Amino acid sequence: MYETMRFVLRLSPRNHELLEMVPVDGIVLSRLPPEAVQAFSTYLHETVHWWQHVGSSSGLVFSLSYLAQCHSSLGELRTILATIGKKKSLKRYTDDVLKREGPSAQAKLAVANVAVNNALDVEYYKFYAYSPHENIGWMFKEPHFESVGHGYFVVYSHLLGILSEVIDPDHVVVPHGNWSKEILRLRAERIEGYFWRSPVRLPAVGLKAIFEGQARFTQLNFLDGTRERPLSCAEWKDAGYLSGIYVEAFESFLKLSESQWPETLEDPLVALFLLICDVAINPTRGFPLPVEVFEDLIRDVDVGVRFTVLCQTAAQLPHLKDRITQYSREEYISVSEELTKRAGYDPPIAALKAFAQWFEQARGLAKLMEEYESFHYDPTNFPIRVFVSHFLAFCKDRLDHPEFFCWAGTYMSGQRSMSNWQALWLRHLSLFSDRGDKHGVFPRKHPGRSDEAVKGMFKQFFRTLPLYDLTRQWLLKDGPFVTDFDWMAENPDKSGSEALADHVFKQVYGVTLGEFEIIQPKAP
C-alpha cells in the first residue's frame, strides 16, 4: 500500500524478499522467476500510487492539503494560544462555547473558527474527492460542511499560497489564490455547488476508484507483457484481479463511453481508459493555469467529474476507441487533444509546457531544483519543498515522455521499446518505504545523490512529520494527544516517540502537549 498521510510505500515481507532478486538497475524480466515478476508487478502498482500522489496535479493538491492544515493556520493557532489558551480539541471547545453562549460568542471565537473551519474544509474536500458516493451522505448532515465548491476554493487557495511562498513570492508564474470575492459572489448568487446545502451532482466515481483502476490496469498490462500468451479479461477476472474497487472506474468508463468489455487488455480501449485516467487526475485550471470561469471550478478540478465528462466524450468520438495501437507520444498527444477539445478542457501538454516555463521565470525555482538534485533542502517548509521539487521534476519528464507514464506497464514489460525507461523508473521511485526484515521506515538510494544527503533528507522529513499529525489532532480530534510515531523507527521506543512529539510541537508553538486542557464531550 501507499500511505497518503505518512508518504510511505509498503510491501509484504514476502514481496520484499522476492524483490531482492531484481537488480536495482538493468532489470531483465526474462531472468526472473515468475514469483519475482509477480512481486515486481505489485511494486509497480504501488509505485503508480506514488506517481499519482507526487506527480499529478490532483495528487499534489491531495498530499499538500494535509500539510496545509498546519501551514494555513499557524498565525491563528499562535494567537489562540495567547488568547483562548491551550484547549483540545479546538473544534470541541468552539462548538461547546457556541452552544452555551450563542451568537454573542462569535466575536471572541473568530480566530479559532478560522483555524477549525480551514481544517474541516480540507477534511471534507479529501473525503469527497476520494470517495464521493460513500461520504456525501454524512457530510451533508454536518453543520460545518459548506459546499463541494467551497472545499475546492479552500484547498486550491492553500496550495497556491504554499507554492508562491516556496518558489514565487512575486506571483510571476503561480496564479493568485485569493478567491474570496468569487466565493462570496457564487454563494450570494446561489450557484449550484457553491452555497450551503446546495444540491450535489455526484460523478460516476471518485479519486480512489480512478487511482486504483489506473494502478491495477497498469500492473496487468505489465503482467500480460511478461507472459508467452496474454490472459483474456475473463481469465484475469477468474483470477480475482478485476473486481471491486480495482475495476469500478473501468466499468464506469465502459458504461459512459458506450463500450463493451474487451477480450484482452491489449485492446486499444484499455489504452484509452488509461489515457483518460491520466488526463482526469491532472486538472489544469487554478494550477498551473488561472481560473477563467469560477462557476466551472468543480467541473474543471474535480477528478471524478473530469473522468465522467471525458468518458462521455469518448462516446461522442467512437473512433478514438481503437486509435491507440503504438502507445506512442504522438498518439498520446493527438488523442488527448481531440478528447479535451471536445470536452472543454485544456490538453495535458499545455499544462506541462506551462510548468516548463516556470523554470525560466520563477525566482525561487532554480534554488529549489538545485536542492532536488543534491537532496540538501532548505529547512524552511521542508516537506513542502521536497514534494514540490519532485512534482516539478516529474512534470518535466512527463512532458518529454507522457507515453511512458501513461502506459508504463506496456513499456516496462517490453511490449514497446523505449531506450531510457529504466532511467525514468529509477528517477521516480518512491522516496520512502518499509523493509521486509526490519521495523520502521527507510530511505532508498537515489541516482546522483550521496548516501549522506539521502539519509539527511530522510531524517529531517520524518523529524518534521509529527507536527502535522499533532496539529490536526489539536484542531479536530477529541481526547488526549496520541503520540504513536513508533511506525517510523527501526527500534521503537514509546518514550522516544513522546519526546519527539513534545520537541517538534514546542519548537513551533512554544508549549508542550501535556499543558493542554482536554475538553470532554458533553453527555447527550
VENZI-V133089 format. One record per residue. NEAR is the number of other C-alpha atoms within 10 Angstrom. D_FIRST is the distance of its C-alpha to the first C-alpha in Angstrom with 1 decimal. Layout:
near->NEAR d_first->D_FIRST
near->NEAR d_first->D_FIRST
This chain:
near->16 d_first->0.0
near->20 d_first->3.8
near->13 d_first->6.3
near->15 d_first->9.3
near->14 d_first->12.0
near->16 d_first->11.2
near->18 d_first->10.4
near->20 d_first->8.3
near->22 d_first->5.9
near->19 d_first->5.2
near->19 d_first->6.6
near->13 d_first->9.2
near->14 d_first->12.7
near->12 d_first->14.1
near->19 d_first->12.0
near->19 d_first->12.9
near->16 d_first->16.4
near->17 d_first->16.7
near->19 d_first->15.5
near->10 d_first->18.4
near->15 d_first->20.7
near->18 d_first->19.6
near->9 d_first->21.8
near->11 d_first->20.4
near->10 d_first->22.8
near->9 d_first->25.0
near->13 d_first->22.5
near->12 d_first->24.8
near->16 d_first->23.0
near->11 d_first->26.3
near->11 d_first->26.5
near->16 d_first->23.2
near->11 d_first->23.2
near->14 d_first->21.4
near->12 d_first->18.8
near->21 d_first->17.9
near->22 d_first->17.8
near->19 d_first->15.5
near->20 d_first->13.1
near->23 d_first->13.6
near->21 d_first->12.9
near->21 d_first->9.4
near->20 d_first->9.3
near->22 d_first->11.1
near->23 d_first->9.0
near->23 d_first->6.1
near->20 d_first->9.3
near->27 d_first->10.7
near->23 d_first->8.4
near->24 d_first->9.7
near->20 d_first->13.0
near->23 d_first->13.0
near->24 d_first->12.6
near->28 d_first->15.0
near->25 d_first->17.1
near->23 d_first->18.1
near->22 d_first->20.6
near->22 d_first->18.9
near->23 d_first->15.7
near->19 d_first->18.0
near->21 d_first->19.8
near->25 d_first->16.7
near->21 d_first->15.5
near->22 d_first->19.0
near->24 d_first->20.1
near->20 d_first->18.4
near->23 d_first->20.5
near->22 d_first->23.4
near->26 d_first->23.7
near->21 d_first->25.2
near->18 d_first->26.9
near->21 d_first->28.6
near->19 d_first->30.4
near->16 d_first->31.2
near->13 d_first->34.9
near->17 d_first->35.0
near->26 d_first->33.3
near->14 d_first->35.8
near->14 d_first->38.6
near->19 d_first->37.4
near->16 d_first->37.6
near->10 d_first->41.1
near->13 d_first->42.3
near->15 d_first->40.5
near->14 d_first->39.3
near->20 d_first->36.3
near->19 d_first->35.0
near->23 d_first->31.6
near->26 d_first->30.1
near->26 d_first->31.9
near->22 d_first->31.2
near->21 d_first->32.8
near->20 d_first->35.7
near->20 d_first->36.4
near->13 d_first->36.2
near->16 d_first->38.5
near->16 d_first->41.0
near->14 d_first->41.2
near->10 d_first->41.8
near->10 d_first->44.4
near->10 d_first->46.2
near->11 d_first->45.5
near->10 d_first->45.7
near->10 d_first->47.9
near->14 d_first->44.8
near->15 d_first->43.1
near->10 d_first->44.9
near->13 d_first->43.9
near->18 d_first->40.3
near->13 d_first->40.0
near->18 d_first->37.9
near->25 d_first->35.7
near->18 d_first->35.2
near->15 d_first->34.1
near->22 d_first->31.4
near->24 d_first->30.2
near->19 d_first->30.4
near->21 d_first->28.5
near->25 d_first->25.6
near->21 d_first->25.8
near->23 d_first->26.1
near->22 d_first->22.8
near->19 d_first->21.2
near->24 d_first->22.9
near->24 d_first->22.0
near->22 d_first->18.2
near->17 d_first->18.5
near->22 d_first->20.9
near->26 d_first->19.3
near->22 d_first->15.9
near->17 d_first->17.5
near->23 d_first->21.2
near->15 d_first->22.5
near->12 d_first->20.7
near->15 d_first->21.8
near->18 d_first->25.1
near->10 d_first->27.1
near->9 d_first->26.6
near->17 d_first->26.4
near->19 d_first->29.8
near->10 d_first->31.4
near->11 d_first->30.3
near->9 d_first->33.4
near->14 d_first->31.5
near->20 d_first->29.8
near->22 d_first->32.0
near->23 d_first->30.7
near->27 d_first->28.0
near->27 d_first->29.9
near->24 d_first->30.5
near->24 d_first->26.7
near->24 d_first->26.4
near->23 d_first->29.6
near->22 d_first->28.3
near->27 d_first->24.9
near->21 d_first->26.6
near->20 d_first->29.5
near->23 d_first->27.2
near->23 d_first->25.4
near->22 d_first->28.8
near->22 d_first->30.3
near->22 d_first->27.6
near->21 d_first->28.0
near->20 d_first->31.8
near->15 d_first->31.8
near->19 d_first->29.7
near->24 d_first->31.2
near->21 d_first->34.0
near->16 d_first->36.1
near->12 d_first->38.8
near->17 d_first->36.8
near->14 d_first->38.0
near->24 d_first->34.9
near->24 d_first->32.5
near->20 d_first->33.7
near->17 d_first->35.1
near->21 d_first->32.9
near->15 d_first->35.8
near->15 d_first->35.9
near->11 d_first->37.6
near->9 d_first->40.6
near->14 d_first->38.7
near->18 d_first->36.7
near->14 d_first->40.0
near->15 d_first->41.7
near->18 d_first->39.2
near->20 d_first->39.2
near->11 d_first->43.0
near->10 d_first->43.4
near->13 d_first->41.0
near->14 d_first->38.9
near->18 d_first->36.4
near->22 d_first->33.0
near->28 d_first->34.4
near->21 d_first->36.4
near->17 d_first->35.8
near->15 d_first->35.4
near->17 d_first->35.4
near->14 d_first->34.4
near->15 d_first->30.9
near->11 d_first->30.4
near->14 d_first->27.0
near->19 d_first->25.3
near->21 d_first->24.2
near->23 d_first->20.5
near->26 d_first->18.4
near->27 d_first->15.8
near->19 d_first->12.8
near->22 d_first->14.6
near->28 d_first->15.6
near->22 d_first->12.2
near->22 d_first->10.9
near->24 d_first->14.3
near->27 d_first->14.5
near->25 d_first->11.4
near->24 d_first->12.5
near->24 d_first->16.1
near->27 d_first->15.5
near->27 d_first->13.9
near->23 d_first->16.9
near->25 d_first->19.4
near->26 d_first->18.4
near->22 d_first->18.8
near->22 d_first->22.0
near->21 d_first->23.3
near->21 d_first->23.0
near->12 d_first->25.1
near->7 d_first->28.8
near->8 d_first->28.8
near->17 d_first->26.0
near->18 d_first->25.1
near->15 d_first->26.3
near->18 d_first->24.2
near->14 d_first->25.8
near->14 d_first->24.6
near->17 d_first->21.0
near->13 d_first->21.4
near->11 d_first->23.1
near->10 d_first->20.3
near->10 d_first->17.9
near->16 d_first->15.9
near->20 d_first->17.7
near->13 d_first->17.5
near->12 d_first->16.4
near->15 d_first->14.1
near->20 d_first->13.5
near->20 d_first->17.3
near->19 d_first->18.4
near->27 d_first->18.8
near->25 d_first->20.5
near->16 d_first->22.9
near->19 d_first->23.8
near->28 d_first->24.5
near->20 d_first->26.8
near->16 d_first->28.6
near->19 d_first->29.2
near->22 d_first->30.2
near->14 d_first->32.4
near->16 d_first->30.9
near->11 d_first->30.5
near->15 d_first->27.7
near->15 d_first->28.2
near->12 d_first->29.1
near->18 d_first->26.6
near->20 d_first->23.7
near->18 d_first->26.3
near->15 d_first->28.1
near->19 d_first->28.5
near->23 d_first->27.3
near->24 d_first->23.7
near->26 d_first->24.2
near->26 d_first->25.7
near->25 d_first->22.7
near->22 d_first->20.4
near->21 d_first->23.1
near->26 d_first->23.3
near->27 d_first->19.6
near->23 d_first->20.1
near->25 d_first->23.3
near->30 d_first->22.0
near->24 d_first->19.2
near->25 d_first->21.8
near->25 d_first->24.6
near->24 d_first->27.6
near->20 d_first->29.9
near->23 d_first->29.8
near->25 d_first->27.8
near->20 d_first->29.1
near->17 d_first->32.1
near->14 d_first->34.1
near->18 d_first->34.2
near->10 d_first->37.4
near->10 d_first->37.5
near->18 d_first->35.8
near->17 d_first->36.4
near->13 d_first->33.8
near->19 d_first->31.0
near->20 d_first->28.8
near->20 d_first->29.5
near->22 d_first->28.8
near->24 d_first->25.6
near->25 d_first->23.8
near->27 d_first->21.2
near->29 d_first->21.7
near->22 d_first->25.4
near->27 d_first->25.3
near->29 d_first->23.4
near->23 d_first->26.0
near->24 d_first->28.9
near->27 d_first->27.9
near->28 d_first->27.5
near->18 d_first->30.9
near->20 d_first->32.3
near->26 d_first->31.3
near->18 d_first->33.6
near->15 d_first->36.4
near->14 d_first->35.9
near->13 d_first->35.5
near->9 d_first->36.5
near->18 d_first->33.2
near->19 d_first->31.5
near->13 d_first->32.9
near->17 d_first->33.2
near->20 d_first->30.2
near->13 d_first->31.2
near->14 d_first->30.9
near->22 d_first->27.6
near->18 d_first->29.6
near->15 d_first->29.7
near->13 d_first->32.9
near->15 d_first->31.4
near->24 d_first->28.5
near->16 d_first->31.1
near->14 d_first->33.7
near->19 d_first->31.5
near->23 d_first->29.6
near->18 d_first->32.9
near->15 d_first->34.7
near->24 d_first->31.9
near->21 d_first->31.6
near->13 d_first->35.4
near->14 d_first->35.9
near->17 d_first->33.2
near->13 d_first->34.5
near->21 d_first->31.6
near->19 d_first->31.7
near->21 d_first->30.7
near->22 d_first->27.6
near->19 d_first->29.7
near->15 d_first->31.9
near->21 d_first->29.1
near->22 d_first->28.0
near->14 d_first->31.7
near->15 d_first->32.0
near->21 d_first->29.3
near->16 d_first->31.2
near->12 d_first->34.3
near->20 d_first->32.7
near->17 d_first->32.9
near->11 d_first->36.6
near->13 d_first->37.3
near->18 d_first->35.1
near->18 d_first->36.8
near->18 d_first->33.8
near->19 d_first->31.5
near->15 d_first->33.3
near->12 d_first->32.7
near->21 d_first->29.0
near->20 d_first->28.5
near->13 d_first->30.6
near->16 d_first->28.2
near->20 d_first->25.3
near->15 d_first->27.2
near->14 d_first->28.0
near->23 d_first->25.1
near->17 d_first->28.0
near->23 d_first->27.1
near->13 d_first->29.6
near->12 d_first->28.6
near->9 d_first->29.4
near->15 d_first->26.5
near->16 d_first->24.4
near->19 d_first->20.7
near->18 d_first->22.1
near->22 d_first->24.0
near->22 d_first->21.0
near->19 d_first->19.0
near->23 d_first->22.1
near->21 d_first->23.2
near->22 d_first->20.0
near->21 d_first->20.2
near->22 d_first->23.9
near->19 d_first->23.4
near->20 d_first->20.9
near->23 d_first->23.5
near->17 d_first->26.2
near->16 d_first->24.6
near->20 d_first->23.8
near->18 d_first->27.4
near->12 d_first->28.5
near->18 d_first->26.0
near->24 d_first->24.5
near->21 d_first->24.7
near->24 d_first->22.2
near->22 d_first->19.4
near->27 d_first->20.3
near->26 d_first->20.6
near->22 d_first->18.6
near->27 d_first->18.2
near->25 d_first->22.0
near->22 d_first->22.8
near->25 d_first->20.6
near->22 d_first->21.9
near->14 d_first->25.4
near->16 d_first->26.5
near->16 d_first->27.6
near->12 d_first->28.8
near->13 d_first->27.9
near->7 d_first->29.3
near->10 d_first->26.9
near->16 d_first->23.5
near->15 d_first->22.5
near->12 d_first->23.6
near->15 d_first->21.6
near->16 d_first->18.4
near->14 d_first->19.1
near->16 d_first->20.1
near->20 d_first->16.9
near->18 d_first->14.2
near->21 d_first->11.9
near->20 d_first->14.1
near->17 d_first->12.2
near->19 d_first->10.0
near->22 d_first->10.4
near->18 d_first->12.9
near->14 d_first->13.7
near->10 d_first->17.1
near->12 d_first->17.0
near->15 d_first->15.8
near->17 d_first->14.8
near->21 d_first->13.4
near->19 d_first->15.2
near->18 d_first->16.3
near->16 d_first->16.6
near->16 d_first->20.0
near->17 d_first->20.9
near->11 d_first->23.9
near->10 d_first->27.0
near->14 d_first->26.0
near->13 d_first->27.4
near->15 d_first->25.5
near->11 d_first->27.3
near->15 d_first->26.2
near->18 d_first->22.5
near->16 d_first->22.7
near->15 d_first->24.8
near->22 d_first->22.5
near->18 d_first->19.6
near->13 d_first->21.9
near->14 d_first->23.2
near->16 d_first->19.9
near->17 d_first->18.8
near->15 d_first->22.4
near->18 d_first->22.4
near->19 d_first->19.1
near->22 d_first->20.5
near->23 d_first->23.2
near->19 d_first->21.1
near->21 d_first->19.7
near->21 d_first->23.2
near->23 d_first->24.9
near->21 d_first->22.8
near->18 d_first->23.7
near->24 d_first->27.3
near->25 d_first->27.5
near->19 d_first->25.9
near->17 d_first->25.0
near->18 d_first->27.9
near->16 d_first->28.7
near->17 d_first->28.6
near->20 d_first->26.1
near->14 d_first->23.1
near->19 d_first->22.6
near->14 d_first->19.6
near->20 d_first->18.4
near->18 d_first->18.4
near->14 d_first->14.6
near->18 d_first->15.8
near->16 d_first->18.5
near->14 d_first->19.1
near->11 d_first->22.0
near->15 d_first->21.4
near->13 d_first->24.5
near->13 d_first->25.0
near->11 d_first->28.1
near->14 d_first->26.5
near->20 d_first->23.7
near->17 d_first->26.5
near->14 d_first->28.6
near->18 d_first->26.0
near->25 d_first->25.4
near->20 d_first->29.2
near->18 d_first->29.8
near->20 d_first->27.5
near->20 d_first->28.6
near->14 d_first->32.2
near->11 d_first->32.1
near->11 d_first->31.3
near->15 d_first->33.0
near->12 d_first->35.7
near->16 d_first->35.1
near->16 d_first->33.1
near->20 d_first->30.9
near->11 d_first->33.6
near->10 d_first->36.2
near->17 d_first->34.6
near->14 d_first->36.3
near->19 d_first->33.8
near->17 d_first->35.0
near->14 d_first->35.0
near->12 d_first->34.4
near->7 d_first->37.8
near->4 d_first->38.7
near->3 d_first->38.9
